[in-house]
Amino acid sequence: MKLSLMFFICLGIGFAQCLPLAAQSPLPLTLNEAIRMAVAKNLDVRAELYNPALFEADINRHGAIYDPKVTLETIYDDTAEEKASINESVIDTRTFSTGISLNRLFSTGATAALSYNNSDNDTNNPTLLDHYGQTGLVFSISQPLFKNRGREVTEENIRISRISKYASLERFKTKLLETITQVRNDYYKLYRLREELAVRKVSLELANTILSETRTRVDSGVMPALEVLNAEFGVVGREKELIDAEKAVGDQLDVLRLLLQLDTGIDITTTDTPSRDARDISEEDAISRALTRPDILEQKKNLELAEFQTRIYQNKLQPDLLLTTSAGLNAIDRSQDHYSPATGFPDNFGWSIGLVFSYPLGNKAAENEYVKSRLKSEQTRLKIKSLEENIANEVRAALRGIHSGFKQIEVMDRGVEFADRRLYSFIRKNEVGLATTKEVLDVETDLATAKNNRVAALVAYGDALTRLWQVTGELLERQGIHVDETEADHLYKEME
């Protein structure tokens, strides 16, 4: 009866009460706390967030095409030129000029420039004034009429960077999905290993109790000496299982600590257990939701980028026809001193307008870029279709895992109940000499296995739910994790 009492005391007060107190209090951690810790601290997640921030830098870098450009120019020119004449005279000309110009690109592809020039001229050319100043103010515009015309072509690199940024945000969400899935699985795995460790400790405690009782009975002549050897063998086997279970817990703690970026040596206690609730999930709804998950949205952004580049390369197939116009004022100051700015205000008006046409014969480079971009678009469409089909299979497999896992829990519950009753029966038989010590230990091993199988089935069901929420892409929403571009923008601004 002492053996039975010991077993049912441990069974009644729970495994945790039978464990020795740890030297250091462990850190109690809920699943939500672990997930938020990983989202905030995991190095892989943090590194992935830099990609949209890098594209934000590219957007702003390429946006600089609209920044006005100021050019200042100062030139001194001294030229001596011998003329073919009877007296073989040499014309000496010295010019000191300064100028400022302002250039700007517009979304239509047009380039506008405003320039002001002032020059001082000194020459011995008999056909010109000895000293004079010249001032000019010119405004000019160059507008593409076919190739390179319009906002879409002008902002090509800006648009590419913006689409790439949104694609990288979807890739970041995919990384978050993978990380949260890993946290949930590793969290529940630690829960399972700790439960298995508790089972091993109770099993060892019971084996030691059986060994003590067996020795007492052998000493009193009730049992043969061989029973002691059977009991000692059972204790040794359970000691090995306990050592293996402790190692497994330690290894899993390292995995979870690394994932959550916790200091080495911090013990973790899981306070949440996997759900046992039945789930009635529509396959059609699950597949529909899965078709909006981040990895497929990323591929759709890649398709948008490929189609955009196709339009750009199609534009580059057109001839290059520029419309150029200019208008200006100029004046000559005949009373100017040496090397001083001209003081006359430009008052002579002039203007021009023209067309500049160019087209490469053959144009093979542009044609093949256009063909390549169309091939890329078709390739991306096929990738999306293949991904959608694979997603449907993943959802169906995840649903089967949930249905199977829930049934396994019910089966394992009954298995523990039967194994528990079976052990109680063999303990009673052992007390009256109808069962050997080895038979009791074997039956207790079956109970320990049944308990571990029940915990494994519970964790497997939790992992199956996690897998479904991962393949449908709803895991972020269920865990209250929201992602938008402001996080990457904030990271970009920190570096400015």
C-alpha positions in Angstrom: 0.0 0.0 0.0 3.0 2.3 0.5 3.9 1.9 -3.2 0.3 2.7 -4.2 0.1 5.7 -1.9 3.4 7.2 -3.2 2.2 6.8 -6.8 -1.2 8.4 -6.3 0.2 11.3 -4.2 2.5 12.2 -7.1 -0.3 11.8 -9.6 -2.7 13.9 -7.5 -0.5 16.9 -6.7 0.9 17.1 -10.3 4.2 16.7 -11.8 5.4 20.2 -10.9 5.0 19.6 -7.2 7.2 16.5 -7.4 10.1 18.5 -8.9 12.9 19.9 -6.8 13.1 23.6 -6.5 15.5 25.3 -8.9 18.3 27.3 -7.5 17.2 30.4 -9.5 13.7 31.4 -10.2 12.8 30.8 -13.8 11.3 33.6 -16.0 7.6 32.9 -16.6 6.7 33.8 -20.2 3.4 33.8 -22.0 3.2 32.9 -25.7 2.2 36.5 -26.6 5.2 37.9 -24.6 7.6 35.5 -26.4 6.2 36.5 -29.8 6.4 40.3 -29.1 9.9 39.8 -27.8 11.0 38.0 -30.9 9.4 40.7 -33.2 11.2 43.4 -31.3 14.6 41.8 -30.8 15.2 38.9 -33.2 18.2 39.8 -35.3 17.0 38.2 -38.5 13.7 40.2 -38.3 15.5 43.5 -37.6 17.9 42.9 -40.4 15.0 42.2 -42.9 13.4 45.6 -42.0 16.5 47.4 -43.4 15.5 46.3 -47.0 12.4 48.6 -47.3 14.4 51.3 -45.6 17.1 51.0 -48.2 14.5 51.3 -51.0 13.1 54.4 -49.2 16.6 55.9 -49.6 16.6 54.9 -53.3 13.2 56.7 -53.7 14.5 59.9 -52.2 17.8 59.6 -54.1 16.0 59.2 -57.5 13.6 61.9 -56.6 16.5 64.3 -56.7 16.1 64.5 -60.5 13.6 67.3 -59.9 16.1 69.3 -57.8 17.0 72.5 -59.6 20.7 72.7 -60.5 22.7 76.0 -60.3 25.9 76.4 -62.3 28.4 79.2 -61.8 31.0 79.8 -64.4 34.0 82.1 -64.6 36.4 81.9 -67.6 39.4 84.0 -68.7 40.5 83.4 -72.3 43.6 84.9 -73.9 44.0 83.9 -77.6 46.5 85.1 -80.2 45.7 84.2 -83.8 47.8 85.0 -86.9 45.7 86.2 -89.9 46.6 85.4 -93.5 47.0 89.0 -94.7 49.6 91.2 -96.5 51.2 92.5 -93.3 50.7 89.1 -91.5 49.0 90.7 -88.5 48.4 88.8 -85.2 44.9 89.3 -83.6 45.1 89.2 -79.8 41.8 88.7 -78.0 41.3 88.6 -74.2 38.0 87.7 -72.8 36.8 87.6 -69.1 33.3 86.1 -68.7 31.1 85.1 -65.8 27.8 83.3 -65.9 25.1 81.7 -63.9 22.5 79.2 -65.0 19.5 77.4 -63.4 18.4 74.0 -64.9 15.4 71.9 -63.9 13.8 68.7 -65.1 10.0 68.4 -65.3 7.7 65.4 -65.1 6.9 65.6 -68.8 10.5 64.9 -69.5 11.2 68.6 -70.5 14.3 70.3 -69.4 14.2 74.1 -68.8 17.2 76.3 -68.3 17.7 80.0 -67.5 21.1 81.5 -67.9 22.7 84.9 -67.5 26.2 85.7 -69.0 28.4 88.7 -68.7 31.7 89.2 -70.5 34.5 91.8 -70.9 36.3 91.7 -74.2 39.7 93.4 -75.2 40.9 92.9 -78.7 43.1 94.5 -81.4 40.9 93.2 -84.1 40.3 96.2 -86.4 36.8 94.9 -87.2 35.6 95.1 -83.6 35.6 97.6 -80.7 38.8 97.6 -78.7 37.0 97.2 -75.5 33.4 96.3 -74.9 31.1 94.3 -72.6 28.4 91.9 -73.6 25.4 90.8 -71.5 22.9 88.0 -72.3 19.8 86.5 -70.6 18.5 83.2 -72.2 15.6 81.0 -71.4 15.4 77.6 -73.2 13.2 74.4 -73.1 13.9 71.0 -74.6 10.8 68.7 -74.7 10.9 65.0 -75.9 7.9 64.3 -78.2 8.1 60.5 -78.4 10.9 58.7 -76.6 11.4 59.6 -73.0 8.2 61.6 -72.9 5.8 61.7 -69.9 5.9 61.2 -66.1 6.1 57.4 -66.2 9.4 57.4 -68.2 10.8 60.4 -66.3 10.2 58.8 -62.9 11.2 55.3 -64.0 13.8 54.8 -61.2 11.5 56.3 -58.6 8.6 54.0 -59.5 10.9 51.0 -59.6 12.2 51.8 -56.1 8.7 52.4 -54.8 7.4 49.0 -56.1 10.5 47.3 -54.8 9.9 48.8 -51.4 6.4 47.5 -51.2 7.6 44.1 -52.4 10.3 44.1 -49.7 7.6 45.0 -47.1 5.7 41.9 -48.1 8.9 39.9 -47.8 9.4 41.4 -44.3 5.9 40.2 -43.4 6.8 36.7 -44.7 9.9 36.8 -42.5 7.7 37.8 -39.5 5.3 34.9 -40.3 8.2 32.5 -40.3 9.6 33.9 -37.1 6.3 33.9 -35.2 5.7 30.3 -36.4 9.1 29.3 -35.1 8.4 31.0 -31.8 5.1 29.2 -31.3 6.6 25.9 -32.3 9.6 26.2 -30.1 7.6 27.6 -27.2 5.3 24.6 -27.3 8.2 22.3 -27.8 9.8 23.6 -24.6 6.4 23.0 -22.9 6.4 19.4 -24.2 10.0 18.7 -23.2 9.4 20.1 -19.7 6.3 17.9 -19.3 8.3 14.9 -20.5 11.0 15.8 -18.0 8.4 15.9 -15.3 7.1 12.5 -16.3 10.6 11.1 -16.2 11.2 12.4 -12.7 7.9 10.9 -11.4 8.8 7.7 -13.2 12.3 7.6 -11.6 10.7 8.4 -8.2 8.3 5.5 -8.6 11.0 3.2 -9.7 13.1 4.1 -6.6 10.0 3.4 -4.4 9.5 0.0 -6.1 13.2 -0.8 -5.5 12.9 0.1 -1.8 9.8 -2.0 -1.4 11.3 -4.9 -3.3 14.5 -4.9 -1.1 12.3 -4.9 2.0 10.3 -7.9 0.7 13.4 -9.8 -0.4 15.0 -9.2 3.0 11.8 -10.6 4.6 11.9 -13.6 2.3 8.7 -12.8 0.5 10.4 -12.2 -2.9 13.4 -13.8 -4.6 16.6 -11.8 -4.8 16.3 -11.6 -8.6 13.5 -9.1 -8.1 16.0 -6.6 -6.7 18.0 -6.8 -9.8 15.0 -6.2 -12.0 14.1 -3.2 -9.8 17.7 -1.8 -10.0 17.7 -2.2 -13.8 14.4 -0.3 -14.0 16.0 2.6 -11.9 19.1 2.7 -14.1 17.0 2.9 -17.3 14.9 5.7 -15.9 18.0 7.6 -14.8 19.2 7.5 -18.3 15.9 8.7 -19.6 15.9 11.6 -17.1 19.4 12.6 -18.2 18.3 12.6 -21.8 15.2 14.6 -21.0 17.2 17.2 -19.0 19.6 17.6 -22.0 16.7 18.1 -24.4 15.2 20.8 -22.2 18.6 22.6 -22.0 19.1 22.4 -25.7 15.6 23.8 -26.4 16.1 26.6 -23.9 19.2 27.6 -25.9 17.1 27.6 -29.1 14.3 29.8 -27.6 16.8 32.1 -25.9 18.6 32.8 -29.2 15.2 33.3 -30.9 14.1 35.8 -28.3 17.6 37.3 -27.8 17.6 36.5 -24.1 20.8 36.3 -22.0 22.4 32.9 -21.7 21.5 31.2 -18.4 18.0 32.7 -18.1 15.6 29.8 -17.5 12.2 30.1 -19.1 8.9 28.7 -17.8 6.1 28.4 -20.4 2.8 29.6 -18.8 0.5 28.9 -21.7 -0.5 25.5 -23.0 -1.7 24.5 -26.5 -5.3 24.8 -27.2 -7.6 21.8 -27.1 -10.6 23.5 -28.6 -12.1 22.0 -31.8 -11.9 24.2 -34.9 -14.5 24.2 -37.6 -12.8 25.8 -40.6 -14.1 26.2 -44.1 -11.6 25.0 -46.7 -12.9 27.6 -49.2 -12.6 30.5 -46.8 -9.1 29.3 -45.8 -7.9 29.1 -49.4 -9.4 32.5 -50.2 -7.6 34.1 -47.3 -4.3 32.3 -48.2 -4.3 33.9 -51.6 -3.7 37.3 -50.0 -0.7 36.2 -47.9 2.5 38.2 -48.1 4.6 36.0 -50.4 1.9 36.0 -53.1 1.5 39.8 -52.7 5.2 40.1 -53.1 5.1 38.2 -56.4 2.2 40.4 -57.6 4.4 43.4 -56.9 7.1 41.7 -58.9 4.6 41.3 -61.7 3.6 45.0 -61.4 7.3 45.9 -61.7 7.8 43.7 -64.8 4.8 45.1 -66.5 5.9 48.7 -65.7 9.3 48.0 -67.2 7.7 46.5 -70.3 5.9 49.9 -70.8 9.2 51.7 -70.3 11.0 49.6 -72.9 8.1 49.9 -75.3 8.5 53.7 -75.1 12.2 53.4 -75.8 11.4 51.7 -79.1 10.1 55.1 -80.4 12.2 57.6 -82.3 13.9 60.3 -80.3 12.3 63.7 -81.4 13.2 66.8 -79.3 11.4 70.1 -79.5 13.8 72.8 -78.6 12.9 76.4 -78.0 14.8 79.4 -76.6 14.3 83.1 -76.1 16.8 85.7 -74.9 17.9 89.3 -74.4 21.4 90.6 -75.1 23.2 93.9 -75.1 26.7 95.4 -75.8 28.2 98.0 -73.5 30.6 100.1 -75.5 31.7 102.4 -72.6 33.0 99.6 -70.4 36.4 99.8 -68.6 38.9 97.0 -68.7 37.7 93.8 -66.9 34.7 95.3 -65.2 31.2 93.9 -65.5 29.0 95.1 -68.3 26.5 97.7 -67.1 24.1 97.6 -70.0 20.8 95.9 -69.5 20.0 93.3 -72.2 17.5 95.0 -74.6 18.0 93.1 -77.9 15.5 90.2 -78.2 16.0 87.0 -80.0 14.4 83.5 -80.2 14.7 80.1 -81.8 12.7 76.9 -82.2 13.7 73.6 -83.7 13.4 69.9 -83.9 16.1 67.3 -83.3 15.5 63.8 -84.6 17.6 60.7 -83.9 17.0 57.0 -84.2 19.5 54.1 -84.1 19.4 51.9 -87.2 18.4 48.4 -86.2 17.6 49.5 -82.6 18.3 45.9 -81.4 19.2 46.9 -77.9 15.8 48.5 -77.2 13.9 45.7 -79.0 15.6 43.0 -77.0 15.1 44.8 -73.7 11.4 45.0 -74.6 11.2 41.3 -75.4 13.1 40.4 -72.2 10.7 42.5 -70.1 7.7 40.7 -71.7 9.3 37.3 -71.0 9.9 38.4 -67.4 6.2 39.3 -67.1 5.0 36.0 -68.4 7.4 34.1 -66.1 6.2 36.0 -63.1 2.5 35.2 -64.0 3.4 31.5 -64.1 5.2 31.8 -60.7 2.0 33.3 -59.2 -0.2 30.6 -60.7 2.1 27.9 -59.4 2.2 29.5 -56.0 -1.6 29.7 -55.8 -1.9 26.0 -56.6 0.7 25.1 -54.0 -1.1 27.3 -51.5 -4.3 25.4 -52.0 -2.5 22.2 -51.3 -0.8 23.6 -48.2 -4.2 24.7 -46.8 -5.8 21.3 -47.4 -2.8 19.6 -45.8 -3.0 22.0 -42.8 -6.7 21.3 -42.4 -6.1 17.6 -42.4 -3.4 18.1 -39.8 -5.9 19.9 -37.6 -8.6 17.3 -37.9 -6.1 14.4 -37.3 -4.5 16.2 -34.4 -7.8 16.8 -32.6 -8.7 13.2 -32.9 -5.2 12.2 -31.7 -5.8 14.1 -28.4 -9.0 12.2 -27.7 -7.3 8.9 -28.4 -4.2 9.8 -26.2 -6.5 10.8 -23.4 -8.1 7.4 -23.4 -4.7 5.8 -23.7 -3.5 7.6 -20.5 -6.7 6.6 -18.7 -6.3 2.9 -19.7 -2.6 2.8 -18.9 -3.3 4.4 -15.5 -5.9 1.9 -14.6 -3.6 -0.9 -15.9 -0.7 0.2 -13.7 -2.9 0.4 -10.6 -4.1 -3.1 -11.3 -0.5 -4.4 -11.6 0.6 -2.7 -8.4 -2.2 -4.4 -6.6 -1.2 -7.7 -8.1 2.4 -7.1 -7.1 1.4 -6.5 -3.6 -0.2 -10.0 -3.4 2.6 -11.6 -5.4 0.7 -12.1 -8.6 2.9 -9.8 -10.7 6.7 -9.5 -10.8 8.6 -6.2 -10.3 9.6 -6.3 -14.0 6.0 -6.5 -15.0 5.1 -3.5 -12.8 8.0 -1.5 -14.3 7.1 -2.4 -17.8 3.5 -1.3 -17.2 4.7 2.0 -15.6 6.9 2.6 -18.7 3.7 2.2 -20.8 2.0 4.8 -18.7 4.9 7.2 -19.0 4.9 6.7 -22.8 1.1 7.3 -22.9 1.5 10.5 -20.9 4.3 11.7 -23.2 2.2 10.8 -26.2 -0.7 12.8 -24.9 1.5 15.9 -24.4 3.0 15.3 -27.9 -0.5 15.1 -29.4 -1.6 18.3 -27.7 1.5 20.1 -29.0 1.1 18.6 -32.4 -2.5 20.0 -32.5 -1.2 23.4 -31.5 1.5 23.2 -34.2 -1.2 22.2 -36.8 -3.2 25.3 -35.9 0.0 27.4 -36.2 0.7 25.9 -39.6 -2.8 26.7 -40.8 -2.6 30.3 -39.7 0.9 30.5 -41.3 -0.3 29.2 -44.7 -3.4 31.4 -44.7 -1.3 34.4 -43.7 -3.5 35.3 -40.8 -1.0 34.5 -38.0 0.2 38.1 -37.8 -3.4 39.4 -37.4 -4.2 36.7 -34.8 -1.1 37.7 -32.8 -1.9 41.4 -33.1 1.1 42.2 -35.3 0.6 45.0 -37.8 3.2 46.1 -40.3 3.3 49.2 -42.5 5.9 51.3 -44.3 6.2 53.8 -41.5 8.5 51.4 -39.5 11.0 51.3 -42.4 10.6 55.1 -43.0 11.4 55.7 -39.3 14.5 53.6 -39.6 15.5 55.6 -42.7 15.0 58.9 -40.9 17.1 57.8 -38.0 20.1 57.5 -40.4 19.6 60.9 -42.1 
